[in-house]
Amino acid sequence: RGDGSRFPVEVHSAGFEHDGRRCIVAVARDLSGRWQAESRYRLLLESIDKGVLLIDRQFALLSANPAAHRILGFGGRLDGPPRFADWSVVDEHGRSLPRERWPMSRALRSGQIVPSTTIGLHHLPSDHMIWISATTVPVFSSGRDCADHVFVLFSDITELKRNNTL
């Protein structure tokens, strides 16, 4: 800036010929506003008590907020990075759910939000069982008509589910 302070920018340039001479045009865009919005978004995700996962079409986990780590046990009693093959998923009645019926599969396929759904997650290597209430939101890239990713927003309802069963 004119006062000597620094700020984040995005610069694009392209070469072209004008009157027989090679020229370059460059466009710089101030990213200060976007950087501040991303910082606020990151702070929100890190501070809420609801688990948030970002998962791609191949079921690769791209991101998990601290609440998701705490609820699912990543880095605690469960070893290593999460792998969906290590989990058995059941519906609210305890019946096994095949992958095509998982809320995230349904959201990816339909492109629609799958509202609050109760599912049980059994971590096979540790024999640890938790119950969650999950809302799954499809995420579309610009100009695409099918979802590339899904956000899974969830709460731990294990104690509530156990008390209800008792």
Disulfide bonds with the S-S distance in Angstrom:
none
